[in-house]
C-alpha cells in the first residue's frame, strides 16, 4: 500500500499525537474560525461526494469478491479502500479473509501490525499483535518486518522494558530467531545485529556497579556479539569493525580506537574478519547485479546466478537465506519453489523446516501439482499423522492444475502412502483401513475417467487399484469389478484387455484369461491395422530401392522394421499412398521416428518403469533411492536430446513448449500447435498450383497422424514442390514424396536386388542410357553375400542369401525354387510380412 493511505478512527488525543510514529497519516483538522461559511459548505459537499464514491467503490469490490473470492488483486484493492475509509472492523475481517487464501507481503503485515498498535497498545492487546508479527515472519523472510517486531517487543512489553529476567530471556530468544532467519542477509542482516547489540549494551547500565561479576559477564556477551557479527560478510562490515574498536577502547582494552591497523585486536578476531571480508568481495558484484536489475526477468536470472555461486560454496545456511530472499521477491515462481524444496529435501533433516517450506510453497503456487506430491512425501518422511496427511490431500484437490495427469499423480501419491502405512508396523497400520485406499481410487476414477479415456494413465490407475483390492482388500470379485469398470471406459483400448488378461494369468486364473481373449477376439482396435500396413509398405519400398544381393522376403516383420530403422536416418511414420491417389499428388509428413528418438524413448521407459515399480511395490526408502538414481539419467537424456535437436536445427523442447515465461493463468489456457490445411497451403505457396490438401487423422482418436496428401494442378508445380523436401516446417523437418501407387507393381524385385543367377549377367539401363553390366561368378559351396553402401553395418547375423550352403539350407524342391526366383511386387511382399 502507498504511504499516503490514511486510517481514520476514533482515537484518544494521546494516540493522535503518536500517529506519525506509527506511520498512520490522519486527515488535517479544520479550524472553524478560518474561512467563510460558503467555503465550509463547499468543502462539506466535496467531502460528502468523495465519501459516497468511496462507499460505492467498497460495495463494488465486495460484490467482486463475492463472485470470485480467489481474486488476489481485488483483495488488495478492497483492503486499501477500507483502510483509507477507516472501517476498522471490516478492515480486520478483510485482512483475515485474504490471509486465509494467500500469504500476505511483508509490507502488508507491517501495516496491519502498526494499525493494530495504533488502535490499541494496551497490555491486553500485546499477545494479539505479537501473533500478527509471528504470522508475518512465517510467510516471507523480511529484515524490515523482523526489525519492527523486535522494536515493538522492546517498546511495549513491560518485562522487556524493565529488563527483568523473564523479559531478557524472551528478547534474547526473539533476537536469536531473527538472526537465524535473516542474520546472514548480506545487504540487510546487519540491522538485526545492531539492534541485538544495542539491547545487550543497554542491559549493562541496569546492572549494579557493585556486582562486578555480572557486569563483566554482560560485557563479554556484548564482545561475543561483535565477534559473531565480524565473522559474517555483510555490506556494513567495515563500520562494524570501527564500532567494535571504539567499544573496546571504551572498555580500556584498546589504546587507539581510530587505529586502522588490526594489530591490537585478538588474532582469532582478525582471522574471521579477513575471511568475512574476502567472502564479501566475492559476493559484492552479485549483490550489485541484483540491486541494479531493471526488469524482473533480469533480477530472477541474477538470483539464479547467485544461487549457483552459493551452491558451489556449499554453505547450506547461506543457500537457504538466498532462496528466501529470492522467494520474497518472486513468490509465485514455481521453478524457484521446486528448486528450493528439492534442496531442502536433500540437505536438511529437520522435519519442521521442510514441512513449513512445503506449506508455504503450496500457498504461493497452489496450481503446481508436483509441489503437492512432494509435500505429501515430505509429510510421510516426517511421520506425520493420518489427519494431517488427509488434510493436505484434500487441500490439493481443491486447486486447479494445468493437466489431469497432475491430479492423477496426487491421487497415486496418496494411495502410495496409505499402502506403505498398511505394510508397515502394526502401530501405524491400525490407523489406516483399506476402505480409505478404496475411496481414494474411487474418487480418482470418477473424476479422471471422463478426461483420460483410452489413455495409459487411466490403465495404470485401475491396474494398481485392482492389485491392491486383491492384496489388501482380499476380494477377487471387487478386483475384477475394477477391471470391468475400466473396460467400460477403455473398451477400445487393446492395452487394457492385455493388462486384464496378464493380471488373470498372474493370479493363476487361466480360464478367466481365456474368456477375456474370447471376449476381445472380434474387437477392432486402433493402431493395429492400417498403421502397421503403412509401415510394412514403407519398409518394403525402401528395401527394394537398395542394391542388396540377398532376399529379405523371409525375414520376420519386426526384423525388417529394425533393419530399416538402423539404416535410415529419418523414417517417416507414414509414407505410402492409397491406391486411389491421382498422379499429381505429394505425400507430406513431419512425423519422424529416428534411431536416436527411439533409443531415448526406450531409456525413458526403463527409468519410469523402475520408479513405478518402487512406488507400487517398494518402501519409501527404496522409492527415494530409485529417484536418486534415475533423475540424473533422465537429465542426461534430456540434455542429449536437446543437443541433437540443436544440431538438426530443431528448437529445444523447452523452447517449443515454453518460448517465454508465462503466468500461472496463461499456463492453464489450452494451446495447439498442429498444422492445418491453410499452413500447408502457405508452405507450398511459392511452388504454386495447390489444388487440395487432405490431412490424415486417426479413426478413433481423431488426432493427426502427421501425414497429408497435397494435390497439384500439373507436373511443373509438382516438381517445384518436391524441391522443398527436408525443409523445416513448424519446427520439424518435412519429408515430401511423390505419390505413385503403381510404382511397386511396375518394378521388378530381381532387377532392384542386384542378385543374378550363376553364369548370367544382370544388366540395367543407367540414367545416361548406358548398360550397367555386373557379372557374378558361380561358387561351389555357397553364394557370396554382397552388401553395398552405408546400409550394410546393421544386417542381422543370421541373414543368408538365397543359394547358401546346401547343408544348412532347408529342403526345397523345384517348384519352391522356381517360386523363390520369381520377383515379388511390393503388395505381395507386404502380404507375406503381415502373415509372419
SEMAR-927928 format. One record per residue (C-alpha): residue number from 0; residue in three letters; x negated, y, z negated. Coordinates in steps of 0.5 Angstrom, whole numbers. Each point is the difference from the previous one (the first is absolute). Layout:
     k     r    east   north      up
   NUM   ala       X       Y       Z
...
This chain:
     k     r    east   north      up
     0   unk       0       0       0
     1   unk      -2       7       1
     2   unk      -3       4      -6
     3   unk       5       5       2
     4   unk       6      -4      -2
     5   unk       4       2      -7
     6   unk       3      -3      -5
     7   unk       6       4      -3
     8   unk       2      -3      -7
     9   unk       3       3      -7
    10   unk      -6       0      -4
    11   unk      -3       4      -6
    12   unk      -4       6       0
    13   unk      -6      -4      -2
    14   unk       1      -4       6
    15   unk       1       5       5
    16   unk      -7       3      -3
    17   unk      -3      -6       1
    18   unk       3      -1       7
    19   unk      -7       2       4
    20   unk      -4      -5      -4
    21   unk       5      -6       3
    22   unk       0       2       7
    23   unk       7       2       0
    24   unk       2       6       3
    25   unk       6       4      -3
    26   unk       4       5       4
    27   unk      -1       7      -2
    28   unk       4       3      -5
    29   unk       4       6       3
    30   unk       0       7      -4
    31   unk       7       2      -1
    32   unk      -2       7       0
    33   unk      -3       0       6
    34   unk       3       1       7
    35   unk       7       3       2
    36   unk       7      -4      -1
    37   unk       0      -1       7
    38   unk      -7      -4       0
    39   unk       2      -4      -5
    40   unk       7      -2       3
    41   unk      -4      -1       7
    42   unk      -5      -5      -4
    43   unk       5      -3      -3
    44   unk       4      -2       6
    45   unk      -7      -2       3
    46   unk      -2      -5      -6
    47   unk       7      -3       1
    48   unk       0      -1       7
    49   unk      -7      -3      -1
    50   unk       3      -5      -6
    51   unk       5      -2       5
    52   unk      -5      -2       5
    53   unk      -4      -4      -5
    54   unk       6      -4      -2
    55   unk       2      -1       7
    56   unk      -7      -3       1
    57   unk       0      -4      -6
    58   unk       7      -3       2
    59   unk      -2      -2       7
    60   unk      -7      -3      -3
    61   unk       5      -4      -5
    62   unk       4      -3       6
    63   unk      -6      -2       4
    64   unk      -3      -4      -6
    65   unk       7      -3      -1
    66   unk       0      -2       7
    67   unk      -8      -2       0
    68   unk      -3      -1      -7
    69   unk      -7      -2       3
    70   unk      -1       7       4
    71   unk      -6       2      -3
    72   unk       0       7       3
    73   unk       7       1      -3
    74   unk      -2      -2      -7
    75   unk      -6       5       0
    76   unk       5       6       3
    77   unk       5      -2      -5
    78   unk      -5       1      -6
    79   unk      -3       6       3
    80   unk       7       3       0
    81   unk       2      -2      -7
    82   unk      -6       3      -3
    83   unk       1       6       4
    84   unk       7       1      -3
    85   unk      -2      -2      -7
    86   unk       5      -6       0
    87   unk      -4      -4      -5
    88   unk       5      -6      -2
    89   unk       1      -1       8
    90   unk      -8       1       1
    91   unk      -2      -5      -5
    92   unk       5      -5       3
    93   unk      -2       1       7
    94   unk      -8      -1      -2
    95   unk       2      -7      -4
    96   unk       4      -2       7
    97   unk      -6       2       4
    98   unk      -5      -4      -4
    99   unk       4      -6       0
   100   unk       0       0       7
   101   unk      -7       3       2
   102   unk      -7       2      -4
   103   unk       0       7      -1
   104   unk      -6       4       2
   105   unk      -5       3      -6
   106   unk       3       7       1
   107   unk       7      -2      -1
   108   unk      -2      -4      -6
   109   unk      -4       6      -3
   110   unk       6       5       2
   111   unk       5      -5      -4
   112   unk      -4       0      -6
   113   unk      -1       7       0
   114   unk       7       1       1
   115   unk       2      -4      -6
   116   unk      -5       3      -4
   117   unk       3       7       1
   118   unk       7      -2      -1
   119   unk      -2      -4      -7
   120   unk      -7       0      -3
   121   unk       2      -3      -7
   122   unk      -3      -6      -3
   123   unk       6      -4       1
   124   unk      -1       1       8
   125   unk      -7      -2       0
   126   unk       1      -7       1
   127   unk       4       1       6
   128   unk      -5       5       3
   129   unk      -6      -5      -1
   130   unk       4      -5       3
   131   unk       1       4       6
   132   unk      -7       1       1
   133   unk      -1      -7      -1
   134   unk       4      -2       6
   135   unk      -3       5       4
   136   unk      -7      -2      -1
   137   unk       2      -7       1
   138   unk       3       2       7
   139   unk      -7       3       3
   140   unk      -7       2      -2
   141   unk       0       7      -1
   142   unk      -5       4      -4
   143   unk       4       6      -1
   144   unk       6      -4      -3
   145   unk      -5      -3      -5
   146   unk      -2       7      -2
   147   unk       7       2      -1
   148   unk       1      -6      -4
   149   unk      -6       1      -4
   150   unk       1       7      -2
   151   unk       8      -1      -1
   152   unk      -2      -5      -6
   153   unk      -5       5      -3
   154   unk       4       5       0
   155   unk       7      -3      -2
   156   unk      -2      -6      -4
   157   unk      -1       2      -7
   158   unk      -4      -6      -2
   159   unk      -5       2       5
   160   unk       0       8      -1
   161   unk      -1      -2      -8
   162   unk      -6      -5       2
   163   unk       3      -5      -4
   164   unk      -3      -7       0
   165   unk       6      -2       4
   166   unk       0       6       5
   167   unk      -7      -1       1
   168   unk       1      -7       2
   169   unk       6       1       4
   170   unk      -4       5       4
   171   unk      -6      -4       1
   172   unk       4      -6       3
   173   unk       3       5       5
   174   unk      -7       3       2
   175   unk      -3      -7       1
   176   unk       6      -2       4
   177   unk       0       7       4
   178   unk      -8      -2       1
   179   unk       2      -7       2
   180   unk       5       3       5
   181   unk      -4       6       3
   182   unk      -6       1      -3
   183   unk      -4      -3       6
   184   unk       3       5       5
   185   unk      -6       3       3
   186   unk       4       7       1
   187   unk       4       1      -6
   188   unk      -2      -5      -5
   189   unk      -4       5      -4
   190   unk       6       4      -2
   191   unk       2      -6      -5
   192   unk      -7      -1      -2
   193   unk       0       8      -2
   194   unk       7      -1      -4
   195   unk      -3      -6      -4
   196   unk      -6       3      -2
   197   unk       4       7      -2
   198   unk       4      -5      -4
   199   unk      -5      -3      -4
   200   unk      -4       6      -1
   201   unk       6       3      -3
   202   unk       0      -5      -5
   203   unk      -7       2      -2
   204   unk       3       6      -3
   205   unk       5      -3      -4
   206   unk      -5      -5      -4
   207   unk      -2       3      -7
   208   unk      -7       3       0
   209   unk      -2      -5      -6
   210   unk       2      -6       4
   211   unk      -7       0       4
   212   unk       1      -8       2
   213   unk       7       1       3
   214   unk      -2       7       4
   215   unk      -7      -4       2
   216   unk       5      -6       3
   217   unk       4       5       3
   218   unk      -6       4       4
   219   unk      -2      -7       2
   220   unk       6      -1       3
   221   unk       0       6       4
   222   unk      -7      -1       2
   223   unk       2      -7       3
   224   unk       6       3       4
   225   unk      -5       4       3
   226   unk      -5      -6       2
   227   unk       6      -3       3
   228   unk       2       5       4
   229   unk      -7       2       2
   230   unk       0      -8       3
   231   unk       5       1       5
   232   unk       0       4       6
   233   unk       5       6       1
   234   unk      -1       7       3
   235   unk      -1       3      -7
   236   unk      -6      -4      -2
   237   unk      -5       6       0
   238   unk       5       4      -4
   239   unk       1      -6      -5
   240   unk      -8       0      -1
   241   unk       0       7      -1
   242   unk       5       0      -5
   243   unk      -3      -6      -4
   244   unk      -7       3       0
   245   unk       4       6      -3
   246   unk       4      -4      -5
   247   unk      -7      -4      -2
   248   unk      -3       7      -1
   249   unk       5       2      -5
   250   unk      -1      -7      -4
   251   unk      -7       2       0
   252   unk      -3      -6       4
   253   unk      -2       5       6
   254   unk      -4       6      -1
   255   unk       2       3       7
   256   unk       7      -1       3
   257   unk      -2       3       6
   258   unk      -6      -4       2
   259   unk       2      -3       7
   260   unk      -5      -6      -2
   261   unk       2      -7      -2
   262   unk      -6      -1      -5
   263   unk       4       2      -6
   264   unk       5      -5       1
   265   unk       0      -7      -2
   266   unk      -3      -5       5
   267   unk       7      -4       1
   268   unk       4       6       1
   269   unk      -5       3       5
   270   unk       0      -7       4
   271   unk       8      -1       0
   272   unk       1       8       2
   273   unk      -5      -1       6
   274   unk       3      -7       2
   275   unk       7       4       0
   276   unk      -3       6       4
   277   unk      -2      -5       5
   278   unk       7      -3       1
   279   unk       3       7       0
   280   unk      -5       2       6
   281   unk       2      -7       4
   282   unk       8       2      -1
   283   unk      -1       7       1
   284   unk       1       0       7
   285   unk       6      -5       0
   286   unk       4       5      -5
   287   unk      -2       6       4
   288   unk       4      -4       6
   289   unk       6      -1      -4
   290   unk       1       7      -2
   291   unk      -1       3       7
   292   unk       4      -5       4
   293   unk       5       4       4
   294   unk       5      -6       1
   295   unk       3      -6      -4
   296   unk      -3      -5       5
   297   unk      -7       3      -1
   298   unk       1       0      -7
   299   unk       2      -7       0
   300   unk      -6      -2       4
   301   unk      -4       4      -4
   302   unk       2      -4      -6
   303   unk      -1      -7       3
   304   unk      -7       2       2
   305   unk      -1       2      -8
   306   unk       3      -7      -2
   307   unk      -4      -3       5
   308   unk      -6       3      -3
   309   unk       2      -2      -8
   310   unk       1      -7       2
   311   unk      -7       0       3
   312   unk      -2       3      -7
   313   unk       4      -6      -4
   314   unk       3       4      -6
   315   unk       7      -2      -1
   316   unk       2       5      -4
   317   unk      -2       6       5
   318   unk       3      -4       5
   319   unk       7       0      -4
   320   unk      -1       7      -1
   321   unk      -1       2       7
   322   unk       6      -5       2
   323   unk       4       4      -5
   324   unk      -2       7       3
   325   unk       2      -2       7
   326   unk       7      -3      -2
   327   unk       1       6      -4
   328   unk      -1       4       7
   329   unk       3      -6       4
   330   unk       5      -3      -4
   331   unk       4      -3       6
   332   unk      -6      -3       4
   333   unk       2      -8       0
   334   unk      -7      -1       2
   335   unk      -3       3      -6
   336   unk       4      -3      -5
   337   unk      -1      -7       4
   338   unk      -8       1      -1
   339   unk       1       3      -7
   340   unk       4      -6      -3
   341   unk      -4      -5       4
   342   unk      -7       3      -3
   343   unk       4      -1      -7
   344   unk       2      -7       1
   345   unk      -8      -2       2
   346   unk      -3       4      -5
   347   unk       4       2      -7
   348   unk       2      -6      -4
   349   unk       4       5      -5
   350   unk       7      -2       1
   351   unk       3       7      -2
   352   unk      -4       4       6
   353   unk       2      -5       5
   354   unk       7       0      -2
   355   unk       1       7       0
   356   unk      -3       2       6
   357   unk       5      -5       4
   358   unk       5       3      -4
   359   unk      -2       7       3
   360   unk      -1      -3       7
   361   unk       7      -2       1
   362   unk       3       6      -3
   363   unk      -4       4       5
   364   unk       0      -5       6
   365   unk       6      -4      -1
   366   unk       1      -2       7
   367   unk      -6      -4       1
   368   unk       1      -7      -1
   369   unk      -7      -2      -2
   370   unk       0       4      -6
   371   unk       6      -3      -3
   372   unk      -3      -7       2
   373   unk      -7       2      -3
   374   unk       4       3      -6
   375   unk       3      -7      -2
   376   unk      -6      -4       1
   377   unk      -4       5      -5
   378   unk       6      -1      -5
   379   unk      -1      -7       1
   380   unk      -7       0      -2
   381   unk       1       4      -6
   382   unk       5      -5      -2
   383   unk       6       5       0
   384   unk       7      -2      -3
   385   unk       5      -3       5
   386   unk       4       6      -2
   387   unk      -5       5       3
   388   unk      -1      -4       6
   389   unk       7      -1       1
   390   unk       1       8      -1
   391   unk      -6       2       5
   392   unk       3      -5       5
   393   unk       7       3       0
   394   unk      -3       7       1
   395   unk      -4      -3       6
   396   unk       7      -2       3
   397   unk       3       7       0
   398   unk      -6       3       4
   399   unk       0       1       8
   400   unk      -5      -4       3
   401   unk      -3       1       7
   402   unk       2      -7       2
   403   unk       3      -6      -2
   404   unk      -6      -4      -1
   405   unk      -2       4      -6
   406   unk       7      -2      -3
   407   unk      -2      -7       1
   408   unk      -7       1      -3
   409   unk       3       3      -6
   410   unk       5      -6      -1
   411   unk      -5      -5       1
   412   unk      -5       3      -5
   413   unk       6       0      -5
   414   unk       1      -7       2
   415   unk      -7      -2       0
   416   unk      -1       3      -7
   417   unk       6      -4      -3
   418   unk      -2      -6       3
   419   unk      -7       1      -3
   420   unk       3       1      -7
   421   unk       4      -6       0
   422   unk      -6      -4       2
   423   unk      -4       3      -6
   424   unk       0      -2      -7
   425   unk       7      -1      -4
   426   unk       0       6      -4
   427   unk       0       4       7
   428   unk       4      -5       3
   429   unk       6       1      -5
   430   unk       1       7       2
   431   unk       1      -2       8
   432   unk       6      -4       2
   433   unk       1      -3       7
   434   unk       6       4       1
   435   unk      -4       6       0
   436   unk      -4      -2       6
   437   unk       6      -3       4
   438   unk       3       7      -1
   439   unk      -6       4       3
   440   unk       0      -5       6
   441   unk       8       1       1
   442   unk      -1       8       0
   443   unk      -6       0       5
   444   unk       4      -5       4
   445   unk       7       4       0
   446   unk      -4       7       1
   447   unk      -5      -2       5
   448   unk       3      -5       5
   449   unk       4       5       4
   450   unk      -6       3       1
   451   unk      -5      -5       1
   452   unk       4      -5       4
   453   unk      -4      -5       4
   454   unk      -7       2      -3
   455   unk      -6      -4      -3
   456   unk       1       5      -6
   457   unk       7      -3      -2
   458   unk      -2      -7       2
   459   unk      -6       1      -5
   460   unk       5       2      -6
   461   unk       5      -5       1
   462   unk      -5      -6       0
   463   unk      -3       3      -6
   464   unk       7       0      -3
   465   unk       1      -7       2
   466   unk      -6      -3      -3
   467   unk       1       4      -7
   468   unk       7      -3       0
   469   unk      -2      -7       0
   470   unk      -6       1      -4
   471   unk       2       4      -6
   472   unk       8       0       1
   473   unk       0      -8       1
   474   unk       5       1       5
   475   unk      -1      -3       7
   476   unk       7       2       2
   477   unk      -1       7      -1
   478   unk      -7       0       3
   479   unk       4      -3       7
   480   unk       5       6      -1
   481   unk      -6       5       0
   482   unk      -2      -3       7
   483   unk       7      -1       3
   484   unk       1       8      -2
   485   unk      -6       1       4
   486   unk       2      -4       6
   487   unk       7       4       0
   488   unk      -4       7       1
   489   unk      -6      -3       4
   490   unk       3      -6       3
   491   unk      -3       2       7
   492   unk      -7       0      -3
   493   unk      -4      -6       1
   494   unk      -5       1      -5
   495   unk       6       0      -5
   496   unk       2      -7       2
   497   unk      -7      -2       0
   498   unk      -1       2      -7
   499   unk       6      -3      -3
   500   unk      -2      -7       4
   501   unk      -7       1      -3
   502   unk       3       1      -7
   503   unk       4      -6       0
   504   unk      -5      -4       2
   505   unk      -5       3      -5
   506   unk       5      -2      -5
   507   unk       1      -7       2
   508   unk       7       0       4
   509   unk      -2      -3       6
   510   unk       7      -1       2
   511   unk       3       7      -1
   512   unk      -6       3       4
   513   unk       2      -5       6
   514   unk       7       3      -1
   515   unk      -3       7       1
   516   unk      -3      -2       6
   517   unk       6      -3       3
   518   unk       4       7      -2
   519   unk      -5       4       3
   520   unk      -2      -4       6
   521   unk       5       3       5
   522   unk      -1       7      -2
   523   unk      -3       5       5
   524   unk      -6       4      -4
   525   unk      -3       7       3
   526   unk      -7      -1       1
   527   unk       0      -7       3
   528   unk       2       0       7
   529   unk      -1       6       5
   530   unk      -6       3      -4
   531   unk      -4      -7       0
   532   unk       2      -1       7
   533   unk      -3       7       2
   534   unk      -7      -1      -4
   535   unk       0      -7       4
   536   unk       1       3       7
   537   unk      -6       6      -2
   538   unk      -5      -5      -2
   539   unk       1      -5       6
   540   unk       0       6       5
   541   unk      -7       3      -4
   542   unk      -3      -7       0
   543   unk       2      -1       7
   544   unk      -4       6       2
   545   unk      -6      -3      -3
   546   unk      -5      -4       5
   547   unk       0      -6      -5
   548   unk      -3      -6       2
   549   unk       5      -4      -5
   550   unk       7      -2       0
   551   unk       3       3      -6
   552   unk       7      -3       1
   553   unk       0      -5      -5
   554   unk      -2       5      -6
   555   unk       5       1      -6
   556   unk       3       6       1
   557   unk      -3       3      -7
   558   unk      -7      -1       3
   559   unk       2       3       6
   560   unk       2       6      -4
   561   unk      -6       0      -4
   562   unk      -5       0       6
   563   unk       4       6       4
   564   unk      -1       4      -7
   565   unk      -7      -2      -1
   566   unk      -2       2       8
   567   unk       5       6       1
   568   unk      -2       7      -4
   569   unk       7       2       0
   570   unk       6      -4       1
   571   unk       7       3       2
   572   unk       5      -4      -4
   573   unk       5       0       6
   574   unk      -3       1       7
   575   unk       4      -5       4
   576   unk       6       3       5
   577   unk       7      -3       0
   578   unk       2      -4       7
   579   unk       5       6       2
   580   unk      -5       5       0
   581   unk      -1       5       6
   582   unk      -6       1       4
   583   unk      -2       7      -2
   584   unk       0      -1      -8
   585   unk      -5       0      -5
   586   unk      -1      -3      -7
   587   unk      -2       5      -5
   588   unk      -2      -3      -7
   589   unk      -3       3      -6
   590   unk       1      -6      -5
   591   unk      -7      -3      -1
   592   unk      -3      -6      -3
   593   unk      -7       0       0
   594   unk      -5      -4      -4
   595   unk      -2       5      -5
   596   unk       7       2      -2
   597   unk       2      -8       0
   598   unk      -6      -1      -5
   599   unk       1       6      -4
   600   unk       8      -3      -1
   601   unk      -3      -7      -2
   602   unk      -4       3      -5
   603   unk       5       5      -3
   604   unk       5      -6       0
   605   unk      -5      -4      -4
   606   unk      -1       6      -5
   607   unk       7       1      -1
   608   unk       2      -8      -1
   609   unk      -5       0      -6
   610   unk       3       6      -3
   611   unk       7      -3       1
   612   unk      -3      -7      -3
   613   unk      -2       3      -6
   614   unk       6       4      -1
   615   unk       4      -6       0
   616   unk      -4      -5      -3
   617   unk      -6       3      -4
   618   unk       0       4      -6
   619   unk      -1       8       0
   620   unk      -8      -1      -1
   621   unk       0      -5       6
   622   unk       4       5       4
   623   unk      -5       6      -2
   624   unk      -6      -4       2
   625   unk       4      -1       7
   626   unk       1       7       0
   627   unk      -7       2      -1
   628   unk      -3      -5       5
   629   unk       5       2       5
   630   unk       0       7       0
   631   unk      -7       1       3
   632   unk       1      -5       5
   633   unk       7       4       2
   634   unk      -4       7       0
   635   unk      -6      -3       4
   636   unk       5      -3       6
   637   unk       4       7       0
   638   unk      -7       3       1
   639   unk      -2      -4       5
   640   unk       7       0       4
   641   unk      -1       8       0
   642   unk      -7       0       2
   643   unk       3      -5       6
   644   unk       6       5       2
   645   unk      -5       6       0
   646   unk      -5      -4       5
   647   unk       6      -1       4
   648   unk       3       7       0
   649   unk       6      -2      -4
   650   unk       2       4      -6
   651   unk      -1      -3      -7
   652   unk       6      -3      -4
   653   unk       0       5      -5
   654   unk       0       6       5
   655   unk       5      -3       4
   656   unk       5      -1      -6
   657   unk      -2       6      -3
   658   unk      -3       5       4
   659   unk       1       6      -5
   660   unk       1       0      -8
   661   unk       8      -1      -1
   662   unk       4       2      -5
   663   unk       4      -5      -4
   664   unk       6       2       3
   665   unk      -3      -1       7
   666   unk      -2      -7      -1
   667   unk       7      -2      -1
   668   unk       2       2       7
   669   unk       0      -5       5
   670   unk      -4       0       6
   671   unk      -1      -3       6
   672   unk      -6      -1       5
   673   unk       3      -5       5
   674   unk      -1       2       7
   675   unk       6       2       4
   676   unk       2       0       8
   677   unk      -1       7       0
   678   unk      -7      -1      -3
   679   unk      -2      -5       6
   680   unk       3       5       5
   681   unk      -4       5      -3
   682   unk      -6      -4       0
   683   unk       1      -2       8
   684   unk       2       7       2
   685   unk      -7       1       3
   686   unk       1      -6       4
   687   unk       7       1       2
   688   unk       5      -4       3
   689   unk       3      -3      -6
   690   unk       7      -3       1
   691   unk       2      -3      -6
   692   unk      -3      -2      -7
   693   unk       2      -6      -4
   694   unk      -2      -1      -7
   695   unk       0      -8      -2
   696   unk       3      -1      -7
   697   unk       0      -6      -5
   698   unk       7      -3       1
   699   unk       1      -1      -7
   700   unk      -3       6      -4
   701   unk       0       5       6
   702   unk      -7       2      -1
   703   unk      -4       2       5
   704   unk      -5      -5       3
   705   unk      -5       5       2
   706   unk       2      -2       7
   707   unk       3       4       6
   708   unk       2      -1       8
   709   unk      -1       6       4
   710   unk       3       0       7
   711   unk      -4       5       5
   712   unk       3       2       7
   713   unk      -6      -2       4
   714   unk      -7      -4       0
   715   unk      -3       7       0
   716   unk       3       2      -6
   717   unk      -1      -7      -3
   718   unk      -8       1       2
   719   unk      -1       6      -4
   720   unk       4      -2      -6
   721   unk      -5      -6       0
   722   unk      -6       5      -1
   723   unk       3       1      -7
   724   unk      -2      -7      -3
   725   unk      -3       0      -6
   726   unk       1       8      -2
   727   unk       2       2      -7
   728   unk       8       1      -1
   729   unk       3       2      -6
   730   unk      -7      -2      -4
   731   unk       0      -7       3
   732   unk      -4      -3       7
   733   unk       5      -1       5
   734   unk       0      -7       4
   735   unk       3       1       7
   736   unk       1      -6       5
   737   unk       3       0       7
   738   unk       7      -5       0
   739   unk      -1      -5       5
   740   unk       5      -6      -3
   741   unk      -2      -5       6
   742   unk      -8       1      -1
   743   unk       0      -6      -4
   744   unk       3      -4       5
   745   unk      -4       2       6
   746   unk      -7      -1      -2
   747   unk      -3      -7      -1
   748   unk      -3      -2      -6
   749   unk      -5      -4       3
   750   unk      -3       6       4
   751   unk       0       4      -6
   752   unk      -3      -5      -5
   753   unk      -6      -1       4
   754   unk       0      -7       0
   755   unk      -2      -5       6
   756   unk       0      -7       1
   757   unk      -7      -3       1
   758   unk      -2       0       7
   759   unk       4       6       2
   760   unk      -1       8       0
   761   unk       5       5      -3
   762   unk       1       6       5
   763   unk       4       6      -1
   764   unk       0       7       3
   765   unk      -3       6      -3
   766   unk       3       7       0
   767   unk      -5       1       5
   768   unk       2      -5       5
   769   unk      -6      -5      -1
   770   unk       1      -7      -2
   771   unk      -3      -2      -7
   772   unk      -3      -7       0
   773   unk      -1      -3      -6
   774   unk      -3      -8       1
   775   unk       1      -4      -6
   776   unk      -4      -7       0
   777   unk       2      -6      -3
   778   unk      -2      -3      -6
   779   unk      -1      -8      -2
   780   unk       2       1      -7
   781   unk       5       6      -1
   782   unk       1       7       3
   783   unk      -3       6      -3
   784   unk       4       5      -3
   785   unk      -1       7       3
   786   unk       2       6      -4
   787   unk      -1       7       2
   788   unk      -1       7      -2
   789   unk       1       2      -8
   790   unk       6      -4       0
   791   unk      -4      -7      -2
   792   unk      -2       1      -7
   793   unk       6      -2      -3
   794   unk       2      -6       3
   795   unk       2      -6      -5
   796   unk      -5      -5       0
   797   unk       5      -5       2
   798   unk       1       3       7
   799   unk      -2      -5       5
   800   unk       1       1       8
   801   unk       4      -5       4
   802   unk      -4      -6       2
   803   unk      -4       0      -6
   804   unk      -4      -7      -2
   805   unk       5      -6       1
   806   unk      -2      -3      -7
   807   unk       3       6      -3
   808   unk       6       1       5
   809   unk       7      -2      -2
   810   unk       2      -5       5
   811   unk       3       2       6
   812   unk       3      -3       7
   813   unk       0       3       7
   814   unk       7       4      -1
   815   unk      -2       3      -6
   816   unk      -7       2       3
   817   unk       4       3       6
   818   unk       5       4      -4
   819   unk      -6       3      -4
   820   unk      -3       2       6
   821   unk       6       4       3
   822   unk       0       7      -2
   823   unk       5       2      -5
   824   unk       4       7       0
   825   unk       0       5      -6
   826   unk       7      -2      -1
   827   unk      -2      -8       0
   828   unk      -6       1      -5
   829   unk       5       5      -4
   830   unk       5      -6      -1
   831   unk      -6      -5      -1
   832   unk      -2       4      -6
   833   unk       6       1      -3
   834   unk       1      -7       0
   835   unk      -6      -1      -4
